[in-house]
């Protein structure tokens, strides 16, 4: 019975296959046919098709075509649907300290007997990378006495920001402040900028150098006079990971000027005790070309220290 109702429409569709359908199927007829098809009852669909042909006789081919399209089986999806489990988390706000690393060195000594001496010192060297900038911080403090007489008293602080221009070339801005009561200078302040280069930049060996102009202000101890002059600053910093947990660090800084040239150098050899603790030996040199009156131009010191890395 159902086939009999669809047959005339199908014959008409075949006969007019080459002719375009002039009339567009009204929305009301489309909804009637779609609703009847979803009931999955041939009798109901047959009755609705007959009613549609009676109500819209001029749309017979369009009705037949729509019914035929409804009867075409739908193939299952071949692509897995996108499953959204929830709101995507917001990007993590990275802490500045997450990219920080450094080391704290502590040394102390005390002797008693014919000569009573004591010394205590600490040094911090840390860096933090954020985007194309590397922030470097150094600080140190030392004190010492012999037979209840002060023989050493100095401290200093420096900050430097490197901006990477390429993987090997960078620019820097540097500021430092140093105070040493036993070299004839009450304090010294420096501010400069320049460029640097990584000669070697590997996990086992790193060597970097930098050079640039700067301005130095020096206040002489027990003197109202102060020296201020333009200088040329240069530095070399290296770190070498040796075998079996041994590490050799070396950094040198040179400040050239007309009144006096200053050189500071520190070499540090250490071995790992744990993942964070190291024990080592450091050798430091301070040279002043033209020191204040009654002061030596060369100071050296050897220290045994314990380091904590982070």
C-alpha positions in Angstrom: 0.0 0.0 0.0 2.8 2.4 1.0 4.7 1.5 -2.2 1.6 2.2 -4.2 1.4 5.7 -2.8 5.0 6.5 -3.5 5.1 4.9 -6.9 3.3 7.7 -8.8 5.5 10.3 -7.2 8.7 8.3 -8.0 7.6 7.8 -11.6 6.9 11.5 -11.9 10.4 12.3 -10.4 12.1 9.9 -12.9 10.2 11.3 -15.8 11.0 14.8 -14.9 14.6 14.0 -13.8 16.0 16.4 -16.4 13.6 19.2 -15.6 14.3 21.6 -12.7 11.8 21.8 -9.9 10.2 25.1 -10.3 8.4 25.2 -7.0 10.2 25.0 -3.6 8.6 22.7 -1.0 6.7 24.9 1.5 8.1 24.8 5.1 4.7 23.5 6.4 4.8 20.4 4.1 8.5 19.8 4.9 7.7 19.7 8.6 4.7 17.4 8.2 6.7 14.9 6.2 9.7 15.0 8.6 7.4 14.5 11.7 5.6 11.6 10.1 8.9 9.9 9.1 10.2 10.1 12.7 7.1 8.1 13.9 8.5 5.1 12.0 4.9 4.0 11.1 4.4 3.4 7.3 0.6 3.9 7.6 1.1 7.3 9.2 3.7 8.3 6.6 1.4 7.1 3.8 -1.5 9.2 5.1 0.7 12.3 5.5 2.2 12.0 2.0 -1.3 11.7 0.6 -2.5 14.7 2.5 0.6 16.7 1.4 -0.1 15.9 -2.3 -3.7 16.9 -1.9 -2.8 20.2 -0.1 0.1 21.1 -2.4 -0.6 19.4 -5.7 1.8 21.6 -7.6 4.7 20.4 -5.3 4.3 16.7 -6.1 7.9 16.2 -7.3 9.4 18.1 -4.4 7.3 16.0 -1.9 8.5 12.8 -3.5 12.1 14.0 -3.5 11.9 15.0 0.2 10.4 11.6 1.2 13.2 9.8 -0.8 15.9 11.9 1.0 14.4 11.0 4.4 14.6 7.3 3.6 18.3 7.4 2.7 20.2 5.8 5.6 22.6 8.1 7.4 26.2 6.9 7.7 27.8 7.0 11.1 30.4 9.6 11.9 33.9 8.6 10.9 35.6 11.3 13.0 35.6 11.1 16.8 33.6 14.0 18.2 35.3 16.7 20.2 34.8 16.2 23.9 35.0 19.2 26.1 35.6 18.1 29.8 35.4 21.6 31.3 36.7 25.1 31.1 40.4 25.2 30.0 42.7 26.3 32.9 44.2 29.7 32.7 47.9 30.0 32.0 50.0 29.7 35.1 51.4 32.9 36.5 55.1 32.1 36.5 56.9 33.3 39.6 60.1 35.3 39.1 61.9 33.0 41.5 61.0 29.9 39.5 63.9 30.7 37.1 66.4 31.7 39.9 69.5 29.8 40.8 72.6 30.7 42.9 74.9 29.8 45.6 75.8 31.0 49.1 79.4 30.5 50.4 80.1 30.7 54.1 83.6 30.5 55.7 84.7 30.9 59.4 87.8 30.3 61.3 89.0 30.8 64.9 92.4 30.2 66.6 93.4 30.5 70.2 96.7 30.3 72.0 99.7 32.4 71.3 97.7 34.3 68.6 94.0 34.8 68.9 92.4 35.2 65.4 88.9 34.9 64.0 87.3 35.5 60.7 83.8 35.2 59.2 82.7 35.7 55.7 79.8 35.1 53.4 79.2 35.5 49.6 76.0 35.3 47.6 75.9 34.9 43.8 72.5 34.5 42.2 70.8 34.9 38.8 67.3 34.8 37.5 66.2 34.6 33.8 63.0 36.2 32.7 62.2 36.3 28.9 65.3 37.8 27.3 66.7 39.3 30.5 69.1 37.8 33.0 69.2 39.5 36.4 72.4 38.9 38.3 72.9 39.7 42.0 76.2 39.5 44.0 76.8 40.4 47.6 79.6 39.7 50.1 80.7 40.6 53.6 83.9 39.7 55.6 85.2 40.5 59.0 88.3 39.4 60.8 90.5 40.2 63.9 93.8 39.3 65.4 94.6 39.7 69.1 91.4 41.7 69.5 92.4 44.1 66.8 90.2 44.4 63.7 92.2 43.3 60.6 89.4 43.0 58.0 86.1 44.7 57.4 84.5 44.9 54.0 81.2 44.4 52.2 79.7 45.0 48.8 76.7 44.6 46.6 76.2 44.6 42.8 73.3 44.2 40.4 73.5 43.6 36.7 70.9 43.0 34.0 71.9 41.3 30.8 69.6 41.6 27.8 70.2 38.8 25.2 70.4 40.2 21.7 71.3 36.8 20.2 72.1 33.4 21.7 75.7 34.6 22.3 75.6 38.4 22.3 74.1 40.5 25.1 74.0 44.1 26.4 74.2 44.9 30.1 73.6 47.6 32.7 75.6 47.3 35.9 75.7 49.0 39.3 77.8 48.3 42.4 78.7 49.6 45.8 81.8 48.5 47.8 83.1 49.5 51.2 86.5 48.4 52.6 87.9 50.0 55.7 91.4 48.5 55.2 92.2 49.6 51.6 92.0 53.3 52.2 88.6 53.8 50.5 85.5 54.5 52.6 83.3 53.4 49.8 83.2 53.1 46.0 80.1 53.3 43.7 80.0 52.3 40.0 77.5 52.6 37.3 78.1 51.4 33.7 76.7 49.8 30.6 78.2 47.8 27.7 78.1 44.6 25.7 79.2 41.0 26.3 79.7 37.7 24.5 79.5 34.0 25.4 82.7 32.5 24.1 81.5 29.0 25.4 78.0 28.3 26.6 77.6 24.6 27.3 76.5 22.5 30.3 80.0 21.5 31.2 81.8 24.8 30.4 80.6 28.4 30.3 82.8 31.4 29.5 81.5 34.9 29.1 83.1 38.3 28.8 81.9 41.9 28.9 83.2 45.4 28.4 81.9 48.9 28.5 82.3 52.4 29.8 81.2 53.5 33.3 81.4 56.1 36.0 83.1 55.5 39.4 82.9 57.6 42.5 85.4 56.9 45.3 85.3 58.3 48.8 88.7 58.2 50.5 88.8 57.2 54.2 89.7 59.9 56.7 89.8 62.4 53.9 87.3 65.0 52.6 88.5 64.3 49.1 86.6 62.2 46.7 87.6 60.9 43.3 85.1 60.6 40.4 86.1 59.6 37.0 85.1 57.9 33.8 86.4 54.4 33.5 86.5 51.4 31.2 85.1 48.2 32.8 85.7 44.7 31.8 84.9 41.2 33.3 85.4 37.5 32.5 83.2 34.9 34.2 83.7 31.2 33.8 82.3 27.9 35.2 83.8 24.5 34.5 82.1 21.2 35.6 85.0 18.8 36.2 84.6 15.0 36.6 83.2 13.4 39.8 81.3 16.4 41.0 84.2 18.9 41.0 83.4 22.5 40.0 85.9 25.3 39.1 84.6 28.9 39.0 86.6 31.9 38.2 85.6 35.6 37.7 87.8 38.6 37.2 86.9 42.3 37.0 89.1 45.1 35.8 88.4 48.9 36.0 90.7 51.1 34.0 91.0 54.8 34.7 93.6 57.6 34.7 94.0 57.9 38.5 94.2 54.2 39.2 93.4 50.7 37.8 91.6 48.2 40.0 91.6 44.4 39.5 89.7 41.8 41.5 89.9 38.1 40.9 88.4 35.1 42.6 88.9 31.4 41.8 86.8 28.8 43.6 87.3 25.0 43.5 84.6 22.9 45.1 83.3 19.3 45.4 79.8 18.0 46.0 78.9 16.7 49.4 75.2 16.4 48.7 72.9 17.6 45.9 72.9 21.1 47.5 76.0 21.3 49.7 79.5 21.7 48.5 82.9 22.2 50.2 85.7 24.1 48.6 88.7 26.4 48.5 88.8 29.9 47.1 91.7 32.2 46.3 91.0 36.0 46.0 93.2 38.8 44.7 92.7 42.5 45.1 95.1 44.9 43.2 95.1 48.7 43.3 97.6 50.4 40.9 97.7 53.7 43.0 96.4 53.0 46.5 95.9 55.7 49.1 99.0 56.7 51.1 100.4 54.0 53.4 98.3 51.2 51.8 99.6 48.2 49.9 98.5 47.7 46.3 98.1 43.9 46.6 95.9 41.8 48.9 95.5 38.1 48.7 93.4 35.7 50.7 92.7 31.9 50.8 89.5 30.6 52.2 88.0 27.3 53.0 84.2 27.4 52.7 80.9 25.5 52.6 78.4 26.3 49.8 74.7 25.9 49.5 73.3 25.9 46.0 69.7 26.6 45.0 
